[in-house]
Structures are given as structure tokens and as C-alpha cells.
Amino acid sequence: MKRNRNSRGFSSKTYESYDDTDVRFYGVYIRGQEDKSYILVDPKRFQKFFGIKPEMKSVLDSRKFMLFRPKKKHFLDYNVNFMLRELNRIRRSWYETNKPIIDRVLSEICGKDYTPDWSDELAVTGISNADEVVEQARMRTLLSHSYAELKRNDIYYSLYAQYFHQLASETEALLLKTLTRNRYEGKKFNRNILYAFKGPNNESIRTLEGNKELDKMYAIWNFIKHNSQSTYNTLKKRFPEILKDDAYTQGELACFYVKFDDNLINSIFTGLELFIKGYCRLVFKEDEKEAQWNSEEYFYSMARFEIDEIEDPLGLRFEIF
């Protein structure tokens, strides 16, 4: 680190003058007043209490002054953190709410098992013998289970298609919201706008890891929205593995021709996460690892956590009686 005349040293006596319930004791300094305040950090002092990973150390060591000024004020000022937090919320809702509801609904659709009805009039009068009564019960059971299977199949694809609509809609809303918080003022949105935002990155973005899953999500979404031959042909050309072998006729409900399952939805989530990281790296020049710590909020929170451990070791401050 190159020092200049603005550098300021901090001796051990300086830190001994601070109480251990003062953030300055941990090398965290608050400068300025109220809404214009900002935080500076003494990396050497901070490292005495908190672990610093190699990639973090390289950034801290490249600072120009004695104290380090974090790049962002808040954790969510990073687009990558904002987008991944929202994606995790959507994914958590799938696992904790939507999928359990679907599983429960499907589990309740089951056929009835019939036993021989010896009180039936035909059995009582002897018109039906014992074998015929047993066979009637078996056939009624078979028909009941067959009907339940058909009903369960219809509801399965209907519910998965409804959730996929929601997933795609929430994803597109997240993409647009991210552009809007970065001063996009347009009144419409499509992926060309996403790709061209902040420069002609179209081809670079299309090669990002995870873009294939984003394409797949849109192709499926268009098919189940429009039920058209053109959207079916597009999906079949690009992602034939997710379509059933049945021939499709335009106007049929598209949801019954897509191989919806948990693996498909999980792959979309995985791809979206990779795409978001790559997109933010390329368009916003943000590194997802650095975004985890290079903010004023991170350094202040770490110091406050230590102070809370000292002042309230049992966590009673947050106890609700």
C-alpha cells in the first residue's frame, strides 16, 4: 500500500482509548453527519477480530489511504445482492409453499377400494352368485382408480403450468425492476432491452452461463400462454427434450404437452442464479463475492455483532415476553 500525506496512523494506544462497545475499537469509523455520513475502516485493526479471505485482502491492500472506504453503503445497493435475494425468496416460496400445496392436492386424489356388497339386491335374491359379486367390486375399484389417475394427471399439469406462469412472471418482474432501479425509464420491456442495457452486450450476454435456462423458461412460458403452433415449433426446435412425444395441434392446451416436473423447475432456478451473477458481472461490473462484504453495512454490522455479544450475551434484548 502506498502512503501519501493524507495517511493517518493508528497506534495501539489509540485503540486502547476506546471502549470495546465502541465500533472504533474494531477499526470502524463513522465520518460525516446524518444522511451524509459514511464509514471508513482500518483493515489491520479489523482483521484482528474478523477473518479476512484472500480475495478480500487483495482489495483492502489496494487502497490508496490508511483507511479503507467501502464501495457501497448498503448490502442491497449491489444489484447482484438484490437480484439473488429476490430469486432466493421466489425459490424458497416454491419449496415451502407452492410445492407442498401441489403435493397435498395430488395426494388427496385417489380411487376408492370397493369390497363385495353382499347386501346388494341381486346378491340377496341369488341373481348374482358369489363370484359375480366379487368381480363387480373389483371392477368398481379398477374404474375408480383409473378415473382418479386421469383426474390427478390433469390437475398435476394444470397446477405445474400455473406455477410456471408465476415463476416466469416473477422473474421478468425482477429483471425489469433491476433495470428500473438503475434508471431505466422505458415503458415496455423485453429481453432485447435487457441485453442492450448499458451498452451493446447482446452477444456476450447470450453466451453467459445460465442464459440457456432463461431461454428455456421464456420458450415454455410463451407456449403455455399462447397455445400456438409457432410457439410449439420454437420450443421443439430448441428444447425438444422437455416436450412429450404426442403430436400437437394448435389450440390444444399446451400445458399437457410439456414434461413438467421438479427437475425442470430446479434447473430453471439454478440457471437463473448463474445468469444473474454473470449479467451483473458483465453489465454492472459487480463481483458476487466482493458484493458480500464490500459495503459500509457489512463492516458496521460485524462490529455491532461483537458489541452485542458483549452487552447482551444471552440475547435477552430481542426476547419477546
C-alpha positions as a printed Julia matrix, in Angstrom:
321×3 Matrix{Float64}:
   0.0     0.0     0.0
   1.41    3.38   -1.0
   1.12    6.05    1.69
   0.64    9.76    0.95
   0.5    12.87    3.07
  -3.16   12.28    3.85
  -2.43    8.94    5.51
  -3.08    8.71    9.2
  -1.62    6.12   11.57
  -3.44    4.49   14.48
  -1.34    3.17   17.34
  -2.33    0.53   19.86
  -2.76    3.35   22.39
  -5.33    4.93   20.11
  -7.45    1.78   20.21
  -6.88    1.25   23.93
  -8.57    4.6    24.48
 -11.8     3.22   23.01
 -14.2     1.04   24.94
 -14.9    -2.4    23.46
 -18.53   -1.34   22.98
 -17.4     1.4    20.59
 -17.24    0.46   16.9
 -13.96    2.38   16.65
 -12.39   -0.25   18.91
 -12.76   -2.66   15.96
 -11.36   -0.23   13.39
 -14.7     1.07   12.11
 -15.02    4.87   11.92
 -18.14    6.89   11.18
 -17.45   10.18    9.42
 -19.82   12.99    8.46
 -23.25   13.84    9.79
 -26.63   12.11    9.43
 -27.55   11.41    5.8
 -24.08   12.44    4.63
 -22.29   10.1     6.98
 -20.01    7.36    5.7
 -17.77    4.66    7.13
 -14.02    4.17    6.94
 -12.22    1.04    8.08
  -8.76    0.3     9.41
  -8.17   -3.11    7.77
  -5.29   -4.04   10.06
  -7.35   -3.45   13.2
 -10.48   -5.03   11.73
  -8.53   -8.16   10.83
  -7.57   -8.68   14.48
 -11.2    -9.55   15.25
 -12.64  -10.81   12.0
 -11.42  -13.2     9.37
 -10.4   -11.79    6.01
 -10.36  -14.04    2.95
  -7.53  -13.72    0.4
  -9.74  -12.05   -2.24
 -10.94   -9.58    0.4
  -7.37   -8.85    1.49
  -6.28   -8.1    -2.08
  -8.96   -5.4    -2.38
  -8.17   -3.91    1.02
  -4.45   -3.84    0.25
  -5.04   -1.92   -2.98
  -6.48    1.11   -1.13
  -4.75    4.47   -1.56
  -5.13    5.71    2.01
  -4.57    4.39    5.51
  -8.3     3.8     5.96
 -10.43    1.83    3.54
 -13.71    3.24    2.25
 -16.2     0.51    1.21
 -17.51    0.7    -2.33
 -21.24    0.72   -1.43
 -23.22    1.94    1.55
 -25.72   -0.92    1.86
 -25.61   -4.63    1.05
 -28.58   -4.29   -1.3
 -27.01   -1.39   -3.2
 -25.36   -4.15   -5.22
 -27.66   -5.31   -7.99
 -26.34   -8.85   -7.69
 -27.3    -8.99   -3.99
 -30.72   -7.51   -4.67
 -31.43   -9.94   -7.5
 -30.15  -13.04   -5.73
 -32.12  -12.16   -2.59
 -35.32  -11.89   -4.65
 -34.56  -15.09   -6.54
 -33.97  -16.93   -3.25
 -37.3   -15.6    -1.98
 -39.05  -16.98   -5.07
 -37.22  -20.31   -4.76
 -37.95  -20.58   -1.05
 -41.64  -19.9    -1.72
 -41.65  -22.79   -4.21
 -40.15  -25.25   -1.75
 -42.0   -24.09    1.33
 -45.41  -23.12   -0.07
 -46.25  -23.91   -3.68
 -44.77  -27.39   -3.97
 -46.24  -28.65   -0.63
 -49.67  -27.39   -1.7
 -49.41  -29.17   -5.05
 -48.22  -32.37   -3.39
 -51.06  -32.25   -0.87
 -53.72  -31.64   -3.51
 -52.45  -34.51   -5.64
 -52.2   -36.86   -2.66
 -55.88  -36.31   -1.91
 -56.96  -37.5    -5.35
 -57.16  -41.27   -5.01
 -59.5   -44.03   -6.06
 -61.85  -45.89   -3.75
 -61.38  -49.55   -2.87
 -64.71  -51.4    -3.02
 -65.48  -54.6    -1.11
 -68.14  -57.14   -2.18
 -71.6   -55.84   -1.29
 -73.45  -58.88   -0.02
 -76.47  -56.73    0.85
 -76.98  -55.83   -2.81
 -80.44  -56.87   -4.04
 -79.04  -59.05   -6.82
 -76.79  -60.86   -4.36
 -79.55  -61.28   -1.77
 -82.01  -62.7    -4.33
 -79.37  -65.01   -5.75
 -79.42  -63.45   -9.21
 -75.7   -62.69   -8.78
 -73.58  -65.51   -7.43
 -70.59  -65.03   -5.12
 -68.01  -64.8    -7.93
 -70.06  -62.13   -9.72
 -70.39  -60.02   -6.56
 -66.61  -60.16   -6.03
 -65.98  -59.3    -9.7
 -68.34  -56.32   -9.51
 -66.41  -54.97   -6.52
 -63.11  -55.48   -8.35
 -64.35  -53.65  -11.47
 -65.73  -50.73   -9.46
 -62.35  -50.43   -7.69
 -60.5   -50.53  -11.01
 -62.73  -47.86  -12.58
 -62.47  -45.64   -9.5
 -58.66  -45.8    -9.52
 -58.49  -45.26  -13.3
 -60.7   -42.16  -13.04
 -58.63  -40.83  -10.12
 -55.43  -41.32  -12.13
 -56.86  -39.35  -15.07
 -58.07  -36.6   -12.76
 -54.75  -36.49  -10.91
 -52.85  -36.26  -14.21
 -54.99  -33.33  -15.4
 -54.62  -31.45  -12.14
 -50.87  -32.21  -11.98
 -50.17  -30.48  -15.31
 -52.63  -27.7   -14.58
 -51.03  -26.85  -11.23
 -47.46  -27.07  -12.52
 -48.34  -24.87  -15.5
 -49.94  -22.31  -13.19
 -46.83  -22.23  -11.04
 -44.6   -21.93  -14.11
 -46.64  -18.9   -15.2
 -45.99  -17.39  -11.79
 -42.28  -18.23  -11.84
 -41.75  -16.68  -15.28
 -43.8   -13.61  -14.39
 -41.91  -13.04  -11.13
 -38.6   -13.5   -12.92
 -39.45  -10.96  -15.61
 -40.69   -8.53  -12.96
 -37.36   -8.92  -11.15
 -35.38   -8.25  -14.34
 -37.41   -5.12  -15.09
 -37.24   -3.89  -11.5
 -33.45   -4.21  -11.61
 -33.23   -2.07  -14.74
 -35.67    0.45  -13.24
 -33.6     0.86  -10.08
 -30.69    1.59  -12.43
 -32.57    4.47  -14.1
 -34.27    2.66  -16.94
 -37.27    4.84  -17.82
 -38.79    2.92  -20.72
 -42.47    1.95  -20.67
 -42.01   -1.51  -22.13
 -39.74   -4.46  -21.57
 -38.36   -7.4   -23.49
 -35.13   -9.33  -23.47
 -33.57   -7.17  -26.17
 -33.84   -4.26  -23.75
 -32.3    -6.4   -21.02
 -29.42   -7.42  -23.27
 -28.74   -3.92  -24.6
 -28.92   -2.15  -21.24
 -25.79   -0.03  -20.59
 -24.22   -0.92  -23.92
 -24.26   -3.39  -26.83
 -23.69   -6.56  -24.8
 -26.15   -8.74  -26.72
 -23.8   -11.43  -27.93
 -21.78  -11.53  -24.71
 -24.93  -11.9   -22.61
 -26.3   -14.65  -24.83
 -23.21  -16.73  -24.08
 -23.47  -16.3   -20.31
 -23.79  -19.42  -18.21
 -27.45  -19.81  -17.32
 -28.78  -17.96  -20.38
 -29.9   -21.31  -21.82
 -32.24  -21.83  -18.86
 -33.55  -18.28  -19.23
 -34.28  -19.02  -22.9
 -35.96  -22.27  -21.91
 -38.14  -20.53  -19.36
 -39.33  -17.98  -21.92
 -39.92  -20.64  -24.6
 -42.09  -22.71  -22.24
 -43.88  -19.61  -20.96
 -44.75  -18.44  -24.49
 -46.04  -21.91  -25.4
 -48.32  -22.33  -22.38
 -49.54  -18.72  -22.74
 -50.37  -18.75  -26.45
 -51.11  -22.42  -27.23
 -49.97  -21.76  -30.8
 -48.18  -23.84  -33.4
 -45.38  -21.3   -33.74
 -44.54  -21.31  -30.02
 -44.68  -25.12  -30.04
 -42.33  -25.26  -33.02
 -39.89  -22.89  -31.33
 -39.88  -24.98  -28.18
 -39.5   -28.23  -30.11
 -36.63  -26.85  -32.17
 -34.66  -25.5   -29.23
 -35.62  -27.76  -26.32
 -37.22  -30.95  -27.68
 -36.33  -32.93  -24.56
 -38.97  -31.17  -22.46
 -41.84  -31.96  -24.81
 -43.92  -35.12  -24.82
 -43.9   -37.28  -27.95
 -47.59  -36.59  -28.65
 -48.32  -34.63  -31.81
 -49.52  -31.1   -31.03
 -52.48  -29.4   -32.73
 -52.73  -25.64  -32.41
 -55.32  -24.59  -29.86
 -54.87  -27.56  -27.59
 -53.92  -26.71  -24.01
 -50.13  -26.53  -24.16
 -49.59  -27.44  -20.52
 -50.4   -31.09  -21.25
 -47.56  -31.35  -23.77
 -44.72  -30.14  -21.53
 -42.87  -32.55  -19.25
 -43.38  -30.51  -16.1
 -41.62  -31.87  -13.03
 -39.49  -30.74  -10.09
 -36.24  -31.3   -12.0
 -37.31  -28.83  -14.69
 -38.16  -26.14  -12.15
 -34.96  -26.76  -10.17
 -32.89  -26.45  -13.35
 -34.54  -23.11  -14.12
 -33.68  -21.81  -10.65
 -30.07  -22.98  -10.96
 -29.73  -21.4   -14.39
 -31.28  -18.1   -13.3
 -28.82  -17.83  -10.42
 -25.87  -18.35  -12.76
 -27.3   -15.88  -15.27
 -27.82  -13.18  -12.65
 -24.24  -13.47  -11.43
 -22.86  -13.31  -14.96
 -25.17  -10.49  -16.03
 -24.26   -8.31  -13.03
 -20.59   -9.03  -13.6
 -20.8    -8.01  -17.25
 -23.29   -5.14  -17.17
 -22.88   -3.63  -13.69
 -19.23   -4.61  -13.13
 -20.14   -6.32   -9.85
 -18.43   -9.4    -8.45
 -20.83  -11.52   -6.39
 -18.13  -12.48   -3.87
 -16.94   -8.93   -3.3
 -20.56   -7.77   -3.06
 -20.94   -9.93    0.05
 -18.59   -7.74    2.07
 -17.56   -4.51    0.31
 -20.21   -2.27    1.87
 -20.37    0.02    4.88
 -23.22   -2.08    6.21
 -21.01   -5.18    6.36
 -18.2    -3.62    8.41
 -20.56   -1.79   10.76
 -22.69   -4.92   11.27
 -19.66   -7.04   12.09
 -18.54   -4.54   14.74
 -22.05   -4.26   16.14
 -22.33   -8.03   16.37
 -19.24   -8.15   18.59
 -20.61   -5.33   20.73
 -23.97   -7.08   21.09
 -22.17  -10.22   22.24
 -20.55   -8.17   25.0
 -23.57   -6.1    26.02
 -26.2    -8.81   25.63
 -24.53  -12.26   25.59
 -27.81  -14.09   26.23
 -29.71  -12.24   23.52
 -32.32  -11.01   26.0
 -32.57   -7.68   24.23
 -34.55   -9.36   21.46
 -36.61  -11.57   23.74
 -40.36  -11.01   23.47
 -42.31  -11.58   26.65
